[in-house]
C-alpha cells in the first residue's frame, strides 16, 4: 500500500497538471548525482513576430455611383464616422480614387469583394480593388 502511494506521488511530479517543482528539485528526484553533474543555464529569446504586409482598399470614382451610396459603404463596411466617410468620398470624387481602409491582405480582399458585390447588386459600377500599402 505504501509502495503504491510512493509510485502515485512520483507520477504526480511528472504530471503537467501540477505546478512545476522548484528549480533543481526534479533533478534530485530523478538523478541523485545531479549535485555533482555540471549544468548550463539556457536563455530563451522571445520569438520575433513579423507584422503582415498591409494592403489598401482603394475605391475608384465613376460618373454613375451616387455619392450617398459611397458614403453608406464607407460607414457600413469600413466603419468610418459620417465626417470621415464624406471626406474620403470627396477624395475619391476629386482625385479619381481614395483609400477606404488598410488591412492585411485576406481582410482587404474580402472587403473589396463585398463592396463590389453590393455595388453590383444595387446596379452601380463602383470599383474597389486592393493595392500594397507602403505606409508606416
DSSP file (Angstrom, degrees, kcal/mol; ACC not computed):
  #  RESIDUE AA STRUCTURE BP1 BP2  ACC     N-H-->O    O-->H-N    N-H-->O    O-->H-N    TCO  KAPPA ALPHA  PHI   PSI    X-CA   Y-CA   Z-CA
    1    1 A X     >        0   0    0      0, 0.0     4,-1.7     0, 0.0     5,-0.1   0.000 360.0 360.0 360.0 -45.5    0.0    0.0    0.0
    2    2 A X  H  >  +     0   0    0      1,-0.2     4,-2.1     2,-0.2     5,-0.2   0.892 360.0  55.2 -66.1 -38.6    2.8    2.4    0.9
    3    3 A X  H  > S+     0   0    0      1,-0.2     4,-2.2     2,-0.2    -1,-0.2   0.900 106.3  51.4 -61.9 -40.5    4.7    1.5   -2.2
    4    4 A X  H  > S+     0   0    0      1,-0.2     4,-2.6     2,-0.2    -1,-0.2   0.887 108.3  51.8 -62.9 -39.6    1.6    2.4   -4.4
    5    5 A X  H  X S+     0   0    0     -4,-1.7     4,-2.3     2,-0.2    -1,-0.2   0.898 109.8  49.1 -64.7 -39.3    1.3    5.8   -2.7
    6    6 A X  H  X S+     0   0    0     -4,-2.1     4,-2.2     2,-0.2    -2,-0.2   0.906 111.7  48.8 -66.2 -40.4    5.0    6.5   -3.5
    7    7 A X  H  X S+     0   0    0     -4,-2.2     4,-2.0     2,-0.2    -2,-0.2   0.919 111.8  49.2 -64.2 -42.7    4.5    5.4   -7.1
    8    8 A X  H  X S+     0   0    0     -4,-2.6     4,-2.0     1,-0.2    -2,-0.2   0.891 109.6  52.4 -63.2 -38.9    1.5    7.7   -7.3
    9    9 A X  H  X S+     0   0    0     -4,-2.3     4,-1.5     1,-0.2    -1,-0.2   0.898 108.1  50.9 -62.7 -41.3    3.4   10.5   -5.8
   10   10 A X  H  X S+     0   0    0     -4,-2.2     4,-1.2     1,-0.2    -1,-0.2   0.886 109.2  51.0 -65.0 -38.5    6.2   10.1   -8.4
   11   11 A X  H  X S+     0   0    0     -4,-2.0     4,-0.7     1,-0.2    -1,-0.2   0.866 106.0  55.9 -65.5 -36.7    3.6   10.2  -11.2
   12   12 A X  H >< S+     0   0    0     -4,-2.0     3,-0.7     1,-0.2     6,-0.3   0.860 102.2  56.5 -64.5 -34.2    2.1   13.4   -9.8
   13   13 A X  H 3< S+     0   0    0     -4,-1.5    -1,-0.2     1,-0.2    -2,-0.2   0.886 111.5  42.5 -64.3 -37.5    5.5   15.0  -10.0
   14   14 A X  H 3< S+     0   0    0     -4,-1.2     2,-0.3    -3,-0.1    -1,-0.2   0.490  90.5 107.3 -88.1  -3.3    5.7   14.3  -13.7
   15   15 A X    X<  -     0   0    0     -3,-0.7     3,-1.2    -4,-0.7    -3,-0.0  -0.608  64.9-144.4 -80.9 132.0    2.1   15.2  -14.5
   16   16 A X  T 3  S+     0   0    0     -2,-0.3    -1,-0.1     1,-0.2     4,-0.1   0.623  92.8  73.4 -71.4 -12.1    1.7   18.5  -16.4
   17   17 A X  T 3  S+     0   0    0      2,-0.1     2,-0.3    -5,-0.0    -1,-0.2   0.748  87.2  73.3 -71.6 -22.8   -1.5   19.4  -14.4
   18   18 A X  S <  S-     0   0    0     -3,-1.2     3,-0.1    -6,-0.3     0, 0.0  -0.642  97.2 -97.5 -93.7 150.0    0.5   20.1  -11.3
   19   19 A X        -     0   0    0     -2,-0.3    -1,-0.1     1,-0.1    -4,-0.1  -0.261  51.8 -90.3 -62.7 152.3    2.6   23.3  -10.9
   20   20 A X        -     0   0    0      1,-0.1    -1,-0.1    -4,-0.1     2,-0.1  -0.267  42.4-114.2 -63.6 149.7    6.3   22.9  -11.7
   21   21 A X        -     0   0    0     -8,-0.2     3,-0.1     1,-0.2    -1,-0.1  -0.411  44.8 -79.7 -78.0 159.5    8.6   22.0   -8.8
   22   22 A X    >>  -     0   0    0      1,-0.2     3,-2.0    -2,-0.1     4,-0.6  -0.203  67.3 -75.4 -57.2 153.9   11.2   24.4   -7.6
   23   23 A X  T 34 S+     0   0    0      1,-0.3    -1,-0.2     2,-0.1    -3,-0.0  -0.229 118.7  12.5 -54.1 130.9   14.4   24.6   -9.7
   24   24 A X  T 3> S+     0   0    0     -3,-0.1     4,-1.7     1,-0.0    -1,-0.3   0.144  98.0 101.3  91.1 -20.6   16.6   21.6   -9.1
   25   25 A X  H <> S+     0   0    0     -3,-2.0     4,-1.9     1,-0.2     5,-0.2   0.924  82.5  47.7 -65.9 -44.5   14.0   19.5   -7.2
   26   26 A X  H  X S+     0   0    0     -4,-0.6     4,-3.2     1,-0.2     5,-0.3   0.915 109.4  53.8 -62.4 -43.4   13.1   17.3  -10.2
   27   27 A X  H  > S+     0   0    0      1,-0.2     4,-2.9     2,-0.2     7,-0.3   0.886 109.2  48.8 -60.6 -37.7   16.8   16.7  -11.0
   28   28 A X  H  < S+     0   0    0     -4,-1.7    -1,-0.2     2,-0.2    -2,-0.2   0.869 114.0  45.8 -70.6 -35.1   17.4   15.5   -7.4
   29   29 A X  H  < S+     0   0    0     -4,-1.9     3,-0.2    -5,-0.1    -2,-0.2   0.931 123.4  34.0 -70.6 -45.1   14.4   13.2   -7.5
   30   30 A X  H  < S+     0   0    0     -4,-3.2     2,-0.4     1,-0.3    -2,-0.2   0.824 132.1  25.6 -80.7 -32.2   15.2   11.7  -10.9
   31   31 A X    ><  -     0   0    0     -4,-2.9     3,-2.0    -5,-0.3    -1,-0.3  -0.866  58.0-169.6-138.4 100.0   19.0   11.8  -10.6
   32   32 A X  G >  S+     0   0    0     -2,-0.4     3,-0.5     1,-0.3    -1,-0.1   0.705  89.2  61.3 -64.4 -17.2   20.6   11.7   -7.2
   33   33 A X  G >> S+     0   0    0      1,-0.2     3,-1.6    -6,-0.1     4,-1.0   0.360  71.4 106.4 -87.2   6.4   24.0   12.5   -8.8
   34   34 A X  G <4  +     0   0    0     -3,-2.0    -1,-0.2    -7,-0.3     3,-0.1   0.771  68.8  63.2 -61.1 -27.1   22.7   15.9  -10.1
   35   35 A X  G <4 S+     0   0    0     -3,-0.5    -1,-0.3     1,-0.2    -2,-0.1   0.802 108.9  41.0 -68.6 -26.1   24.7   17.9   -7.4
   36   36 A X  T <4 S+     0   0    0     -3,-1.6     2,-0.5    -4,-0.1    -1,-0.2   0.623  98.5  87.7 -94.6 -14.1   27.9   16.6   -8.9
   37   37 A X  S  < S-     0   0    0     -4,-1.0     2,-0.1    -3,-0.1     0, 0.0  -0.746  78.6-130.0 -88.2 124.5   26.9   17.0  -12.6
   38   38 A X        -     0   0    0     -2,-0.5     2,-0.3     1,-0.0    -2,-0.1  -0.405  26.4-165.1 -70.1 150.5   27.6   20.4  -14.0
   39   39 A X        -     0   0    0     -2,-0.1     2,-0.4     2,-0.0    -1,-0.0  -0.929  12.4-134.3-134.3 160.3   24.7   22.1  -15.8
   40   40 A X        -     0   0    0     -2,-0.3     2,-0.3     2,-0.0    -2,-0.0  -0.940  16.3-130.6-117.8 134.4   24.4   25.0  -18.2
   41   41 A X        -     0   0    0     -2,-0.4     2,-0.5     2,-0.0    -2,-0.0  -0.646  21.9-154.7 -80.5 139.9   21.7   27.8  -18.0
   42   42 A X        -     0   0    0     -2,-0.3     2,-0.5     2,-0.0    -2,-0.0  -0.970   2.9-149.5-119.4 128.1   19.9   28.5  -21.3
   43   43 A X        -     0   0    0     -2,-0.5     2,-0.6     0, 0.0    -2,-0.0  -0.837  11.4-148.7 -95.7 130.5   18.4   31.8  -22.0
   44   44 A X        -     0   0    0     -2,-0.5     2,-0.2     3,-0.0     3,-0.0  -0.881  11.4-141.4-103.1 124.9   15.3   31.6  -24.3
   45   45 A X        -     0   0    0     -2,-0.6     2,-0.2     1,-0.1     3,-0.1  -0.538  25.2-103.8 -83.0 148.6   14.8   34.6  -26.6
   46   46 A X        -     0   0    0     -2,-0.2    -1,-0.1     1,-0.1     2,-0.1  -0.487  45.4-105.6 -65.5 138.0   11.3   36.0  -27.3
   47   47 A X        -     0   0    0     -2,-0.2     2,-0.6     1,-0.1    -1,-0.1  -0.411  28.9-122.8 -68.1 143.1   10.2   34.9  -30.7
   48   48 A X        -     0   0    0     -2,-0.1     2,-0.6    -3,-0.1    -1,-0.1  -0.772  25.6-162.7 -87.7 124.2   10.2   37.7  -33.4
   49   49 A X        -     0   0    0     -2,-0.6     2,-0.3     0, 0.0    -2,-0.0  -0.933   8.2-146.1-112.4 117.6    6.8   38.1  -34.9
   50   50 A X        -     0   0    0     -2,-0.6     2,-0.2     1,-0.1     3,-0.1  -0.583  18.6-118.5 -82.4 141.4    6.7   39.9  -38.2
   51   51 A X        -     0   0    0     -2,-0.3     3,-0.1     1,-0.1    -1,-0.1  -0.543  36.2-107.2 -73.7 143.5    3.7   42.1  -38.9
   52   52 A X        -     0   0    0     -2,-0.2     2,-0.1     1,-0.1    -1,-0.1  -0.360  40.3 -94.0 -69.7 152.7    1.8   41.0  -42.0
   53   53 A X        -     0   0    0      1,-0.1    52,-0.8    -3,-0.1     2,-0.3  -0.429  45.5-132.7 -64.9 141.2    2.1   43.1  -45.2
   54   54 A X  E     -A  104   0A   0     79,-0.4    79,-2.6    50,-0.2     2,-0.4  -0.691  16.4-158.6-101.8 150.5   -0.8   45.6  -45.3
   55   55 A X  E     -AB 103 132A   0     48,-3.5    48,-2.7    -2,-0.3     2,-0.4  -0.977  13.7-132.1-129.3 139.8   -3.0   46.4  -48.3
   56   56 A X  E     -AB 102 131A   0     75,-3.2    75,-2.0    -2,-0.4     2,-0.8  -0.754  14.1-137.9 -89.9 134.0   -5.0   49.5  -49.1
   57   57 A X  E     -AB 101 130A   0     44,-3.3    43,-3.2    -2,-0.4    44,-0.9  -0.848  29.2-162.6 -89.6 112.6   -8.7   49.0  -50.1
   58   58 A X  E     -AB  99 129A   0     71,-3.4    71,-2.5    -2,-0.8     2,-0.4  -0.846  10.6-158.3-107.3 129.9   -9.0   51.6  -52.9
   59   59 A X  E     -AB  98 128A   0     39,-2.9    39,-2.0    -2,-0.5     2,-0.3  -0.900  13.4-145.6-106.1 135.5  -12.3   52.8  -54.3
   60   60 A X  E     -AB  97 127A   0     67,-2.7    67,-0.6    -2,-0.4    37,-0.3  -0.781  15.4-116.4-105.0 144.1  -12.3   54.3  -57.8
   61   61 A X        +     0   0    0     35,-2.5     2,-0.3    -2,-0.3    32,-0.1  -0.473  34.1 173.0 -75.5 144.3  -14.5   57.2  -59.0
   62   62 A X        -     0   0    0      3,-0.2    34,-0.1    -2,-0.2    64,-0.1  -0.913  39.5-118.7-139.8 170.1  -17.1   56.7  -61.7
   63   63 A X  S    S+     0   0    0     -2,-0.3    -2,-0.0     1,-0.1     3,-0.0   0.299 104.2  48.8 -94.1  10.7  -19.8   59.1  -63.0
   64   64 A X  S    S+     0   0    0      2,-0.1     2,-0.4     1,-0.0    -1,-0.1   0.705  80.0  90.6-121.6 -30.8  -22.8   56.9  -62.1
   65   65 A X  S    S-     0   0    0      1,-0.1    -3,-0.2     2,-0.0    59,-0.0  -0.577  79.3-119.7 -74.4 124.9  -22.5   55.7  -58.4
   66   66 A X     >  -     0   0    0     -2,-0.4     4,-1.7     1,-0.1     3,-0.5  -0.320  11.0-127.6 -64.8 145.1  -24.2   58.2  -56.1
   67   67 A X  H  > S+     0   0    0      1,-0.2     4,-2.4     2,-0.2     5,-0.2   0.861 109.7  59.7 -59.1 -36.3  -22.1   59.9  -53.5
   68   68 A X  H  > S+     0   0    0      1,-0.2     4,-2.3     2,-0.2    -1,-0.2   0.871 103.3  51.0 -62.1 -37.0  -24.6   58.9  -50.9
   69   69 A X  H  > S+     0   0    0     -3,-0.5     4,-2.6     2,-0.2    -1,-0.2   0.902 109.4  50.1 -67.3 -40.8  -24.0   55.2  -51.7
   70   70 A X  H  X S+     0   0    0     -4,-1.7     4,-2.5     2,-0.2    -2,-0.2   0.919 111.7  48.2 -62.9 -43.5  -20.3   55.6  -51.4
   71   71 A X  H  X S+     0   0    0     -4,-2.4     4,-2.0     2,-0.2    -2,-0.2   0.915 110.6  51.9 -62.8 -42.5  -20.7   57.3  -48.0
   72   72 A X  H  X S+     0   0    0     -4,-2.3     4,-3.1     1,-0.2     5,-0.3   0.925 111.0  47.2 -58.8 -45.9  -23.1   54.5  -47.0
   73   73 A X  H  X>S+     0   0    0     -4,-2.6     4,-2.6     1,-0.2     5,-0.9   0.917 110.4  52.0 -62.8 -44.0  -20.4   51.8  -48.0
   74   74 A X  H  <5S+     0   0    0     -4,-2.5     6,-2.0     1,-0.2     4,-0.4   0.854 116.5  40.7 -62.7 -34.3  -17.7   53.7  -46.1
   75   75 A X  H  X5S+     0   0    0     -4,-2.0     4,-0.7     4,-0.2    -2,-0.2   0.917 122.1  37.8 -78.9 -45.3  -19.8   53.8  -43.0
   76   76 A X  H  <5S+     0   0    0     -4,-3.1    -3,-0.2    -5,-0.2    -2,-0.2   0.895 128.9  27.2 -78.9 -39.6  -21.2   50.3  -43.1
   77   77 A X  T  <5S+     0   0    0     -4,-2.6    -3,-0.2    -5,-0.3    -1,-0.1   0.772 132.5  31.9 -95.5 -28.2  -18.3   48.3  -44.4
   78   78 A X  T  4<S-     0   0    0     -5,-0.9    -3,-0.2    -4,-0.4    -2,-0.1   0.397  97.4-128.2-113.0   0.6  -15.3   50.3  -43.2
   79   79 A X     <  +     0   0    0     -4,-0.7     2,-0.3    -6,-0.3    -4,-0.2   0.796  49.8 156.7  59.3  34.8  -16.8   51.7  -40.0
   80   80 A X        -     0   0    0     -6,-2.0    -1,-0.2    -9,-0.1    -2,-0.1  -0.643  43.1-117.7 -84.5 147.8  -15.9   55.3  -40.7
   81   81 A X     >  -     0   0    0     -2,-0.3     4,-2.8     1,-0.1     5,-0.2  -0.314  37.5 -94.7 -75.3 172.0  -18.0   58.0  -39.0
   82   82 A X  H  > S+     0   0    0      1,-0.2     4,-2.5     2,-0.2     5,-0.2   0.901 123.3  48.9 -57.9 -46.1  -20.0   60.4  -41.2
   83   83 A X  H  > S+     0   0    0      1,-0.2     4,-2.2     2,-0.2    -1,-0.2   0.927 114.4  44.7 -62.6 -45.3  -17.4   63.1  -41.3
   84   84 A X  H  > S+     0   0    0      2,-0.2     4,-2.6     1,-0.2     5,-0.2   0.901 112.8  52.3 -65.8 -40.3  -14.6   60.8  -42.3
   85   85 A X  H  X S+     0   0    0     -4,-2.8     4,-2.5     2,-0.2    -2,-0.2   0.908 110.6  47.1 -62.9 -42.6  -16.8   59.0  -44.8
   86   86 A X  H  X S+     0   0    0     -4,-2.5     4,-2.3    -5,-0.2    -1,-0.2   0.907 112.1  50.7 -65.5 -41.3  -17.8   62.2  -46.5
   87   87 A X  H  X S+     0   0    0     -4,-2.2     4,-1.9    -5,-0.2    -2,-0.2   0.921 112.7  45.2 -62.9 -44.5  -14.1   63.3  -46.6
   88   88 A X  H  X S+     0   0    0     -4,-2.6     4,-2.5     2,-0.2    -2,-0.2   0.907 111.7  53.2 -65.5 -41.5  -13.0   60.0  -48.2
   89   89 A X  H  X S+     0   0    0     -4,-2.5     4,-2.4     1,-0.2    -2,-0.2   0.900 108.8  49.3 -60.3 -41.3  -15.9   60.2  -50.7
   90   90 A X  H  X S+     0   0    0     -4,-2.3     4,-2.8     2,-0.2     5,-0.3   0.867 109.1  52.5 -67.4 -35.9  -14.8   63.7  -51.7
   91   91 A X  H  X S+     0   0    0     -4,-1.9     4,-2.8     2,-0.2     6,-0.5   0.923 110.8  47.6 -63.0 -43.8  -11.2   62.5  -52.1
   92   92 A X  H  X S+     0   0    0     -4,-2.5     4,-1.0     1,-0.2   -31,-0.3   0.919 114.6  47.1 -61.2 -44.0  -12.5   59.7  -54.4
   93   93 A X  H  < S+     0   0    0     -4,-2.4    -2,-0.2    -5,-0.2    -1,-0.2   0.907 121.2  35.0 -65.1 -44.1  -14.6   62.2  -56.3
   94   94 A X  H  < S+     0   0    0     -4,-2.8    -2,-0.2     1,-0.2    -1,-0.2   0.791 126.9  35.3 -84.9 -29.4  -11.8   64.8  -56.7
   95   95 A X  H  < S-     0   0    0     -4,-2.8    -2,-0.2    -5,-0.3    -3,-0.2   0.343 103.0-118.1-109.2   5.3   -8.8   62.5  -57.1
   96   96 A X  S  < S+     0   0    0     -4,-1.0   -35,-2.5    -5,-0.2     2,-0.3   0.268  90.8  34.1  73.9 -11.5  -10.4   59.6  -59.1
   97   97 A X  E     -A   60   0A   0     -6,-0.5     2,-0.3   -37,-0.3   -37,-0.2  -0.979  61.5-175.5-162.8 161.0   -9.6   57.2  -56.2
   98   98 A X  E     -A   59   0A   0    -39,-2.0   -39,-2.9    -2,-0.3     2,-0.6  -0.989  32.2-104.7-158.5 156.1   -9.3   57.1  -52.5
   99   99 A X  E     -A   58   0A   0     -2,-0.3   -41,-0.2   -41,-0.2     3,-0.1  -0.752  24.4-176.6 -90.3 121.1   -8.3   54.7  -49.7
  100  100 A X  E     -     0   0A   0    -43,-3.2     2,-0.3    -2,-0.6    -1,-0.2   0.777  67.3 -30.6 -84.6 -29.5  -11.3   53.3  -47.8
  101  101 A X  E     -A   57   0A   0    -44,-0.9   -44,-3.3     2,-0.0     2,-0.4  -0.963  51.6-120.1-178.3 165.7   -9.1   51.3  -45.3
  102  102 A X  E     +A   56   0A   0     -2,-0.3     2,-0.3   -46,-0.2   -46,-0.2  -0.989  42.5 149.0-126.8 125.1   -5.8   49.5  -44.7
  103  103 A X  E     -A   55   0A   0    -48,-2.7   -48,-3.5    -2,-0.4    30,-0.1  -0.898  51.8 -75.4-145.4 166.8   -5.8   45.8  -43.7
  104  104 A X  E  >  -A   54   0A   0     -2,-0.3     4,-2.7   -50,-0.2     3,-0.4  -0.334  61.3 -97.8 -61.2 158.3   -3.9   42.6  -44.0
  105  105 A X  H  > S+     0   0    0    -52,-0.8     4,-2.8     1,-0.2     5,-0.2   0.859 119.6  48.9 -53.9 -48.1   -4.3   41.0  -47.5
  106  106 A X  H  > S+     0   0    0      1,-0.2     4,-1.9     2,-0.2    -1,-0.2   0.883 114.9  45.0 -64.4 -37.6   -7.0   38.5  -46.7
  107  107 A X  H  > S+     0   0    0     -3,-0.4     4,-2.5     2,-0.2    -1,-0.2   0.911 113.1  50.9 -70.4 -42.2   -9.2   41.0  -45.0
  108  108 A X  H  X S+     0   0    0     -4,-2.7     4,-2.5     1,-0.2    -2,-0.2   0.918 110.7  49.1 -61.4 -43.6   -8.6   43.7  -47.7
  109  109 A X  H  X S+     0   0    0     -4,-2.8     4,-2.5    -5,-0.2     5,-0.2   0.916 111.3  49.7 -61.6 -43.2   -9.6   41.2  -50.4
  110  110 A X  H  X S+     0   0    0     -4,-1.9     4,-2.2    -5,-0.2    -2,-0.2   0.921 112.1  47.1 -62.8 -44.6  -12.8   40.2  -48.6
  111  111 A X  H  X S+     0   0    0     -4,-2.5     4,-2.5     2,-0.2     5,-0.2   0.916 112.1  49.9 -64.6 -43.0  -13.8   43.8  -48.1
  112  112 A X  H  X S+     0   0    0     -4,-2.5     4,-2.5     1,-0.2     5,-0.2   0.923 112.3  47.4 -62.6 -44.1  -13.1   44.7  -51.7
  113  113 A X  H  X S+     0   0    0     -4,-2.5     4,-2.3     1,-0.2    -1,-0.2   0.900 112.2  50.2 -63.6 -40.3  -15.2   41.7  -53.0
  114  114 A X  H  X S+     0   0    0     -4,-2.2     4,-2.6    -5,-0.2    -2,-0.2   0.921 111.6  47.2 -65.4 -43.8  -18.0   42.5  -50.6
  115  115 A X  H  X S+     0   0    0     -4,-2.5     4,-2.7     2,-0.2     5,-0.2   0.927 112.7  49.3 -63.9 -44.6  -18.2   46.2  -51.7
  116  116 A X  H  X S+     0   0    0     -4,-2.5     4,-2.4     1,-0.2    -1,-0.2   0.898 112.1  49.4 -61.2 -39.9  -18.0   45.2  -55.4
  117  117 A X  H  X S+     0   0    0     -4,-2.3     4,-2.6    -5,-0.2    -2,-0.2   0.923 111.6  47.9 -65.2 -44.9  -20.8   42.7  -54.8
  118  118 A X  H  X S+     0   0    0     -4,-2.6     4,-1.8     2,-0.2    -2,-0.2   0.915 113.4  48.0 -61.6 -43.8  -23.0   45.2  -53.0
  119  119 A X  H  X>S+     0   0    0     -4,-2.7     5,-3.2     2,-0.2     4,-0.6   0.922 112.7  48.0 -64.6 -43.5  -22.5   47.8  -55.7
  120  120 A X  H ><5S+     0   0    0     -4,-2.4     3,-1.0     1,-0.2    -2,-0.2   0.913 109.4  53.2 -62.7 -42.5  -23.3   45.4  -58.5
  121  121 A X  H 3<5S+     0   0    0     -4,-2.6    -1,-0.2     1,-0.3    -2,-0.2   0.851 110.9  47.1 -61.1 -35.1  -26.4   44.2  -56.6
  122  122 A X  H 3<5S-     0   0    0     -4,-1.8    -1,-0.3    -5,-0.2    -2,-0.2   0.514 121.2-109.4 -84.9  -5.4  -27.6   47.8  -56.4
  123  123 A X  T <<5S+     0   0    0     -3,-1.0     2,-0.3    -4,-0.6    -3,-0.2   0.703  74.1 132.3  87.7  20.2  -26.8   48.4  -60.1
  124  124 A X      < -     0   0    0     -5,-3.2    -1,-0.3    -6,-0.2    -2,-0.1  -0.823  56.3-140.2-107.6 146.3  -23.7   50.7  -59.7
  125  125 A X        +     0   0    0     -2,-0.3    -5,-0.1     2,-0.1    -1,-0.1   0.164  46.2 151.7 -87.9  20.1  -20.4   50.3  -61.4
  126  126 A X        -     0   0    0     -7,-0.1     2,-0.5   -11,-0.1    -6,-0.1  -0.279  31.7-153.5 -54.2 128.9  -18.4   51.2  -58.3
  127  127 A X  E     -B   60   0A   0    -67,-0.6   -67,-2.7    -8,-0.1     2,-0.4  -0.927  15.2-179.3-113.0 130.3  -15.0   49.5  -58.5
  128  128 A X  E     +B   59   0A   0     -2,-0.5     2,-0.3   -69,-0.2   -69,-0.2  -0.997   9.7 164.1-128.4 130.0  -13.0   48.6  -55.4
  129  129 A X  E     -B   58   0A   0    -71,-2.5   -71,-3.4    -2,-0.4     2,-0.4  -0.842  30.7-116.4-135.1 171.6   -9.5   46.9  -55.5
  130  130 A X  E     -B   57   0A   0     -2,-0.3     2,-0.3   -73,-0.2   -73,-0.2  -0.876  24.5-176.4-113.5 150.5   -6.6   46.4  -53.2
  131  131 A X  E     -B   56   0A   0    -75,-2.0   -75,-3.2    -2,-0.4    -2,-0.0  -0.988  38.5 -94.4-138.4 145.9   -3.0   47.7  -53.6
  132  132 A X  E     -B   55   0A   0     -2,-0.3     2,-0.5   -77,-0.2   -77,-0.3  -0.361  42.3-135.1 -58.5 139.6    0.1   47.0  -51.4
  133  133 A X        -     0   0    0    -79,-2.6   -79,-0.4   -30,-0.1    -1,-0.1  -0.880  16.9-167.2-105.8 126.9    0.4   49.8  -48.8
  134  134 A X        +     0   0    0     -2,-0.5     2,-0.1   -81,-0.1    -1,-0.1  -0.115  46.5 125.1-100.0  34.2    3.8   51.4  -48.3
  135  135 A X              0   0    0      1,-0.2   -81,-0.1   -81,-0.1    -2,-0.1  -0.420 360.0 360.0 -94.6 170.0    2.9   53.2  -45.0
  136  136 A X              0   0    0     -2,-0.1    -1,-0.2     0, 0.0    -2,-0.0   0.465 360.0 360.0  43.1 360.0    4.4   53.2  -41.5
